[in-house]
Amino acid sequence: MLPFSMQHQEFEPSEALRDAIKCFWYNSRNVGEQPTGFEVLPDGYAEIIFHFGSGCGINANGSLQPLPSPFMIGLLNQPVVFYTQNRLEIIAVRCFPWTVFDLLGLPSDKEGVRIFEHPIAQLQPILNQLIETGNINEALAQVQQYFLQAHAQIAVDSMLFKAGTAMRKANGTMPVSQVAVAAHATVRTLERKFRQSSGYTVKDVSGLIRFEQVRNQLWNHPDTNLAGLAPELGYTDQSHLSREFKRYTGTTPAAFARKVKKGKRVVSNDFVAFVQA
């Protein structure tokens, strides 16, 4: 394992943004001189990532492709490994997937890692200066102010907000028909609007939210009894939980738990990543 140090902080959005943004977060890490990978696991959020320092990249067709700042991590169906070296600092916006594209004024899609041209990139030089001088709070304030202005230009769909709130409250276990009732909509209308806003179905996003609960439980408590956890989180049985878990991670829950115990982890409530040897 290479030398590694990490700092992670999360910040609540202002009241006006809470129907669109879960939180803002800051992360800094120093991994040493050799390129090092860190694996980010799927969850039920989309992230807008600004990065500073040595930069980061992904493996594309056998070669390391640098990523611009900012870029987006959409809903993932499998882990993604990013690479960096020396010092990397990140300011990110964790968005609900049914609002992120409207906030940015972009058409929805199902790309996991999305590179896009957007006026938001004008923040990068301002944020660079603030990060270089250690003014993290001011940098976060600049990002929040941008999104307050962007949010004021859109109308968040109350149907999607109600649906998303119900899905999150139920940890992804609520059937689509009940989500529609909570949103005061027909299933057909809800599904159409959900696809338009996020690129995914209600069932797709519910599945990720439910998986996220299992992932977080094993992350924090790797000795958790899976047979007891499965019905608690709405799975038919342990076998069902294991199949869904492997679908999103490529590994079994037991293997993941062993990796948690053994591996170097980036620890927070939602930001889950492993540093690769």
Stockholm file with secondary structure:
# STOCKHOLM 1.0

chainA/1-277         MLPFSMQHQEFEPSEALRDAIKCFWYNSRNVGEQPTGFEVLPDGYAEIIFHFGSGCGINANGSLQPLPSPFMIGLLNQPVVFYTQNRLEIIAVRCFPWTVFDLLGLPSDKEGVRIFEHPIAQLQPILNQLIETGNINEALAQVQQYFLQAHAQIAVDSMLFKAGTAMRKANGTMPVSQVAVAAHATVRTLERKFRQSSGYTVKDVSGLIRFEQVRNQLWNHPDTNLAGLAPELGYTDQSHLSREFKRYTGTTPAAFARKVKKGKRVVSNDFVAFVQA
#=GR chainA/1-277 SS CCCCEEEEEEECCCGGGTTTEEEEEEEEEECCSSCEEEEECCCSCEEEEEEEESCCEEEETTEEEECCSSEEECCCSSCEEEEECSEEEEEEEEECTTTHHHHHTCCCCCCSEECCCCGGGGHHHHHHHHHHTTCHHHHHHHHHHHHHHHHHTSCCCHHHHHHHHHHHHTTTCSCHHHHHHHTTSCHHHHHHHHHHHHSSCHHHHHHHHHHHHHHHHHHHCTTCCHHHHHHHTTCSSHHHHHHHHHHHHSSCHHHHHHHHHHSEEECCSSCCEEECC
#=GC SS_cons         CCCCEEEEEEECCCGGGTTTEEEEEEEEEECCSSCEEEEECCCSCEEEEEEEESCCEEEETTEEEECCSSEEECCCSSCEEEEECSEEEEEEEEECTTTHHHHHTCCCCCCSEECCCCGGGGHHHHHHHHHHTTCHHHHHHHHHHHHHHHHHTSCCCHHHHHHHHHHHHTTTCSCHHHHHHHTTSCHHHHHHHHHHHHSSCHHHHHHHHHHHHHHHHHHHCTTCCHHHHHHHTTCSSHHHHHHHHHHHHSSCHHHHHHHHHHSEEECCSSCCEEECC
//
